[in-house]
Amino acid sequence: MMMSNTISRASSPNELIQSEIEKTQQLGPHKQKLTTTGIFEIIHSEGFDIGKPTILNQVKEKRNFHKEAFIRQEYPLGYRAEFDFGEVKLSINGTVKKYMLAIFSAPTSGFRWARLYESANQKVLMDAHIHFFNSVGGVYNTIVYDNMKNVVKRFIGQHEKELNDEFIKLSLFYGFTPVVTNSYSGNEKGHVEKSVRLIRNKTFTKNYKFTSLESAQNHLDTCLNQLNESSKITLEKRYLKQPFTDYDYFVVTTQKVNKYSFIQVESNYYSVPDYLVGKQVTVKRYLNELKVIHKGHRVCTHEVKKGVKAYSINIKHYLRTLSRKPKDLQHSVALQSIPRLHRCFILYYQKDPKNFIHLLEKYQDQQIQVIINHLETKALARRQEQVITLPTKAVDAARLQVQAYSQLHLGGKQI
């Protein structure tokens, strides 16, 4: 026999209030509570002529409405930091998007640290810790978290929790003790809860439009420096544990190079040197960088692309093939992916692709913008030589024509 879970008509306001209290006792902490306004509306709809203030007083009395008492805590310097994510909405280069603030807060020193990210995934959590420890120059003894999935892998029973494997590795490497709060207990990391609101309000209420995420981070850093002027972080740094080195966090995969000398990582494509076509390579995927390894040697790096089916192409990876197939250069994706280089080719080297490729090979150890400068300088110098220095035969012919003209019109006198 199924039990009804709907609210039946109440015989009295007290009965409705009591049933709501019993529901809370049965469900525990939940988000299905009837508010005082909700209780009033139900009672009013059932014909009871009772004012809202009266209902409010009865609800308080029935719920034994006493504020919870907390025990004030004081921690030694360097002992405790708290972590949380906070959401902020920004306009970056005209596009409005939600970004995440990774925030560390040290209650004893009053120090606050924050960094902007595009998500709050596992890679971001790890990266935020590495940057934070580098920023303060050490590691706190204990760091407090809520029950975020990047920290807590699963719940075992009512009170025990199994931590995420990668997160455990991070804590063991740096030697800090992770502490996870109880559910619905934001007060257990109250300092960072306040820091999320404070940083968001002080930093991004008036200023929310930026040309890039980097400029937004620079603005955030400036505001944090002002907030931290009164902190005791300089003193607290003396009590932090010193890590031996940075934690090198990345995800390793093996990829096969396709016939266009691309590898696919997640949903995007990255070029590798063309001699690796058909071979297997190892890929280390960091938060913002991708490293490609072959036979123990790093062959190239790329900035991680955002979006879907995006390409990151380095034309230097194709010089070996282009030297054998120079006619394929003009319409190649590799050339078109660098607009300034493509323009340089069209303006100066379209009729001489072999020389263009030769110069790319000659300067391939330099940055692409430096290479383009070399290509443009050489092309302009060559054009200037062609304009100033006329062919010898043409000069001689012109001289003879002038002499003939002089003899005809000036009576044979030489000029």
ChimeraX attribute file (.defattr): number of C-alpha atoms within 10 A of each C-alpha:
attribute: neighborCount
match mode: 1-to-1
recipient: residues
	/A:1	3
	/A:2	4
	/A:3	5
	/A:4	7
	/A:5	7
	/A:6	6
	/A:7	10
	/A:8	8
	/A:9	11
	/A:10	14
	/A:11	11
	/A:12	11
	/A:13	19
	/A:14	15
	/A:15	12
	/A:16	19
	/A:17	22
	/A:18	13
	/A:19	13
	/A:20	20
	/A:21	16
	/A:22	12
	/A:23	15
	/A:24	15
	/A:25	10
	/A:26	9
	/A:27	11
	/A:28	9
	/A:29	11
	/A:30	9
	/A:31	8
	/A:32	9
	/A:33	14
	/A:34	15
	/A:35	12
	/A:36	17
	/A:37	12
	/A:38	11
	/A:39	20
	/A:40	23
	/A:41	12
	/A:42	17
	/A:43	24
	/A:44	15
	/A:45	10
	/A:46	14
	/A:47	8
	/A:48	13
	/A:49	9
	/A:50	12
	/A:51	11
	/A:52	16
	/A:53	11
	/A:54	10
	/A:55	19
	/A:56	16
	/A:57	12
	/A:58	16
	/A:59	21
	/A:60	13
	/A:61	11
	/A:62	14
	/A:63	12
	/A:64	9
	/A:65	10
	/A:66	8
	/A:67	6
	/A:68	5
	/A:69	6
	/A:70	8
	/A:71	5
	/A:72	5
	/A:73	7
	/A:74	9
	/A:75	12
	/A:76	11
	/A:77	21
	/A:78	23
	/A:79	20
	/A:80	22
	/A:81	27
	/A:82	25
	/A:83	24
	/A:84	20
	/A:85	23
	/A:86	19
	/A:87	17
	/A:88	17
	/A:89	15
	/A:90	20
	/A:91	18
	/A:92	17
	/A:93	11
	/A:94	11
	/A:95	10
	/A:96	12
	/A:97	11
	/A:98	12
	/A:99	18
	/A:100	18
	/A:101	22
	/A:102	24
	/A:103	23
	/A:104	25
	/A:105	26
	/A:106	26
	/A:107	24
	/A:108	20
	/A:109	22
	/A:110	18
	/A:111	23
	/A:112	24
	/A:113	24
	/A:114	25
	/A:115	20
	/A:116	22
	/A:117	20
	/A:118	12
	/A:119	16
	/A:120	19
	/A:121	12
	/A:122	16
	/A:123	18
	/A:124	21
	/A:125	20
	/A:126	19
	/A:127	20
	/A:128	23
	/A:129	20
	/A:130	18
	/A:131	15
	/A:132	18
	/A:133	18
	/A:134	15
	/A:135	10
	/A:136	16
	/A:137	14
	/A:138	20
	/A:139	25
	/A:140	24
	/A:141	18
	/A:142	16
	/A:143	21
	/A:144	19
	/A:145	21
	/A:146	21
	/A:147	19
	/A:148	12
	/A:149	12
	/A:150	18
	/A:151	22
	/A:152	17
	/A:153	15
	/A:154	13
	/A:155	12
	/A:156	9
	/A:157	7
	/A:158	6
	/A:159	8
	/A:160	10
	/A:161	15
	/A:162	12
	/A:163	18
	/A:164	15
	/A:165	12
	/A:166	14
	/A:167	18
	/A:168	15
	/A:169	13
	/A:170	17
	/A:171	15
	/A:172	11
	/A:173	14
	/A:174	22
	/A:175	16
	/A:176	18
	/A:177	16
	/A:178	19
	/A:179	15
	/A:180	18
	/A:181	15
	/A:182	14
	/A:183	11
	/A:184	11
	/A:185	11
	/A:186	14
	/A:187	13
	/A:188	18
	/A:189	21
	/A:190	13
	/A:191	20
	/A:192	26
	/A:193	19
	/A:194	12
	/A:195	25
	/A:196	23
	/A:197	13
	/A:198	13
	/A:199	21
	/A:200	16
	/A:201	12
	/A:202	14
	/A:203	18
	/A:204	17
	/A:205	12
	/A:206	8
	/A:207	13
	/A:208	15
	/A:209	18
	/A:210	17
	/A:211	12
	/A:212	13
	/A:213	18
	/A:214	12
	/A:215	13
	/A:216	21
	/A:217	16
	/A:218	13
	/A:219	16
	/A:220	21
	/A:221	16
	/A:222	11
	/A:223	15
	/A:224	18
	/A:225	14
	/A:226	10
	/A:227	17
	/A:228	15
	/A:229	11
	/A:230	11
	/A:231	18
	/A:232	15
	/A:233	20
	/A:234	11
	/A:235	12
	/A:236	21
	/A:237	18
	/A:238	13
	/A:239	17
	/A:240	18
	/A:241	18
	/A:242	16
	/A:243	15
	/A:244	9
	/A:245	9
	/A:246	12
	/A:247	15
	/A:248	10
	/A:249	17
	/A:250	17
	/A:251	11
	/A:252	13
	/A:253	12
	/A:254	14
	/A:255	17
	/A:256	16
	/A:257	22
	/A:258	17
	/A:259	11
	/A:260	12
	/A:261	21
	/A:262	23
	/A:263	22
	/A:264	15
	/A:265	17
	/A:266	10
	/A:267	12
	/A:268	17
	/A:269	19
	/A:270	23
	/A:271	25
	/A:272	27
	/A:273	19
	/A:274	20
	/A:275	13
	/A:276	18
	/A:277	16
	/A:278	15
	/A:279	12
	/A:280	16
	/A:281	21
	/A:282	18
	/A:283	21
	/A:284	19
	/A:285	21
	/A:286	18
	/A:287	18
	/A:288	13
	/A:289	13
	/A:290	20
	/A:291	18
	/A:292	24
	/A:293	17
	/A:294	14
	/A:295	9
	/A:296	9
	/A:297	9
	/A:298	14
	/A:299	15
	/A:300	16
	/A:301	17
	/A:302	17
	/A:303	14
	/A:304	20
	/A:305	19
	/A:306	11
	/A:307	9
	/A:308	10
	/A:309	12
	/A:310	13
	/A:311	20
	/A:312	17
	/A:313	21
	/A:314	20
	/A:315	22
	/A:316	21
	/A:317	20
	/A:318	21
	/A:319	20
	/A:320	14
	/A:321	14
	/A:322	20
	/A:323	18
	/A:324	10
	/A:325	12
	/A:326	16
	/A:327	14
	/A:328	14
	/A:329	23
	/A:330	16
	/A:331	10
	/A:332	13
	/A:333	13
	/A:334	19
	/A:335	21
	/A:336	16
	/A:337	15
	/A:338	15
	/A:339	10
	/A:340	14
	/A:341	20
	/A:342	20
	/A:343	15
	/A:344	17
	/A:345	23
	/A:346	13
	/A:347	12
	/A:348	18
	/A:349	19
	/A:350	17
	/A:351	11
	/A:352	12
	/A:353	21
	/A:354	18
	/A:355	15
	/A:356	21
	/A:357	20
	/A:358	14
	/A:359	16
	/A:360	20
	/A:361	15
	/A:362	11
	/A:363	16
	/A:364	16
	/A:365	11
	/A:366	10
	/A:367	9
	/A:368	18
	/A:369	12
	/A:370	12
	/A:371	19
	/A:372	20
	/A:373	13
	/A:374	14
	/A:375	21
	/A:376	17
	/A:377	11
	/A:378	14
	/A:379	17
	/A:380	12
	/A:381	10
	/A:382	12
	/A:383	11
	/A:384	11
	/A:385	10
	/A:386	11
	/A:387	8
	/A:388	8
	/A:389	9
	/A:390	10
	/A:391	9
	/A:392	8
	/A:393	8
	/A:394	9
	/A:395	11
	/A:396	10
	/A:397	10
	/A:398	10
	/A:399	10
	/A:400	11
	/A:401	10
	/A:402	12
	/A:403	14
	/A:404	12
	/A:405	11
	/A:406	15
	/A:407	13
	/A:408	10
	/A:409	9
	/A:410	10
	/A:411	8
	/A:412	12
	/A:413	10
	/A:414	10
	/A:415	8
